[in-house]
Amino acid sequence: MNKNNFIEIETERLKLRRFKDSDLENFYRYRTNPNVAIYQGWENYTYEQAHQFIEKQKLSEVNIPDTWIQIAIESKEHKCLIGDFGLHTLLEPLKVEIGFTLEPRFQNKGYATEALKSLIDYLFNVLSKDKITAIAVEQNTSSIRLLERNGFRNVNTIRNSFFKGEYVNEFVFELLKKEWINVDGD
């Protein structure tokens, strides 16, 4: 199998897949929601940016060093995009960074945990990564709890990081493959 082609992942309630044209409206809606954007790297997101983003993501390849790819999260029940994962393949070949976004109406229903577990499994067992990292602003308690519930450890604090016009602390989390095996019970 070519490890640069993202394969669709299915869980009980979700599909993790490439973006497609029909995702545009939902993607634009949650990207422009201030409650979603508050802890994300974007501001003032436009419809044209959303359209260009989806066009680019439809062709992006996973596992290319020093690149990001977004992976769509689709609800099987609702048959629509509910969020996405950012996947940054780092220059260190066995290490990746992740980020995640979930539309507010689908939060607190276990979707993020279900999606994250399947992505972790894919990264460790299909792409053969050894370490996954994630960064969360200290005020983003929901993301911090999600990471900790899935075995990520806070390994560093970036103090006084300038983010969206203010200085904040960012927590750096990591999960090692050998730790995931223990958390997941495999």
N, C-alpha and C positions, 0 to 999 in steps of 0.2 A: 504494500500500500504506500502511496505517495503521502508522506507526512505533511505536505504543504496544502493538501486539499482537506478542508474541514468537512467532516462527516456529520450528518444530522444525528443528534442525540435525543432519544425519547425517554421520558420518565412517565410516571403514572399520569400526571396532569399536564406535562409540558413537552414542548419540542424546542431544542436549541438548534438553530439553523442559520444559514445565510439570510441576509436581508433580501426582501423582494419588494417590487413596486407597490404592492397593496399595503405595505407597512408605513407608507409616507404620512398619512394623516395621524395615526396614533403616535408615531415617532415625533412628529412636529408638536403634537399636543403636549406630550410630557417633557420634551426638551424646552418648551417655552413656559412651563409651569414653575413659578418662583420657588415653590416648596420642593421641587426636584432639583432645580439648578443651584440652590443655596450652597450645597457642598460639592458641586461639580466644577470643572474647569471652564465652562462656557457661560457666556452672558449674552443677552440680546440676540438670541438665536432666530434666524430668519427662515422663512419657508424655502427660499432658494438654497440656503446652506443645508437644510434637511434633505432636499432633493439631490443635491450634489453628493452629500454624504452617502446616501443609499446607493446611488449609481456607483460610487467608488467601492463600497463594501460588497457589492454583488460580485466584484472581480478580485477582491483581496484574497491573498493566500495566508494561511496560518504558518507559524513556525519559521518565518523569515527573520533573521537577526536584525534587531533595532527597528522593528516595525510594530505598529498597532493594528489590530483587526477588531471589529465589533461583531459580536455574535448575538443574533436576535433570540429573544425568549418569547415563545408563543404559547398562549393558553389553548389547550386542546378543546376545552369546553366552550370557550368564548370565540375560538377560531380567529384570534387577533394577537398582534404584538402587545406585550405587556411590559417589556423592559429589554435590557441588553447588558451584556458583559463586554468590557474592554479587555483585550488580551494583548499584552506587550511582550513580545519575544525579545529578550535582552541579548546583549552581545555575549554574555556567558551562556554557553549552549545548553546548560541543564537548568536554567533559571528563567521564570516568567513572572511578570507582574500582572495583577488583575485589578479591575475596577468594575462596579456594577451600578445599574440604575433600574429602578422599578417604579412604574406608574403608581401614584398614591392609592388609587382605588383597589389595587391588587396587593398592597402591603399588608402585613400582619395576618397573612393567611397561609404562611408556610411555603409560598412559592419561591422566595429568595433562597431559603435553605435547600429546598428540593433541587433548584437549578444549580446552586453552588456545589452541592455534593456531586452532581453528575459531571460538572465541569472539572472539579478536582480529580475525579476518577479518570476522565479523559486525558488530562494533562499528565498525570503520573503513569497511567497504564497504556495509553496509546502513543503519546508524544514522548514518553520516557523522561520526563522532567524530574529533577530531584528536589527543587525548591520553588515555592510559590510565594510571592510577596504581595502586599497590599498596603496602601497608605490611607489613613482616615484622619480628618481634622478632629480634634478632641471633642468638639461640640456634636459630632455626628454619632451619637450614642447608638442609634439603630444599627449602623454599619459595624461599629465596634462589637456590639453584642453578636451580630451575625458571624463575624470572623471568629470570635472567641468560642461560640457554640460549635464551630466546625474545626476546632483544634488549632487555630492560628494563635501564635504567641506574640505579644508586644515585645519587640527586640530593640527598639530605639525610639527616641523622641527627637524630632527636629523642632527645636525651639525658635520662636520668633520668625516663623516662615511667613513671608508676605503673601497673603491670599485674599483676593477680591477687596483690596484697599485697606486691609488691616493685618496686624501681626497676630498669628495664631500658632498653636503647637500642633504638630502633625505626628501621629503615632504610626510607626512602621511595624507591620506585622509580617510574620513568615510562618510557613508550614512546610516541614520536610516530609518527603515521601515516607520515611520510616515512621514518622509520627502519625501520619494519616492512616497507615495500616493499623496502628493501635487504636485510633479514634473510630475508624470505620468497622473494626472488628473482623477484617478479612484475614 
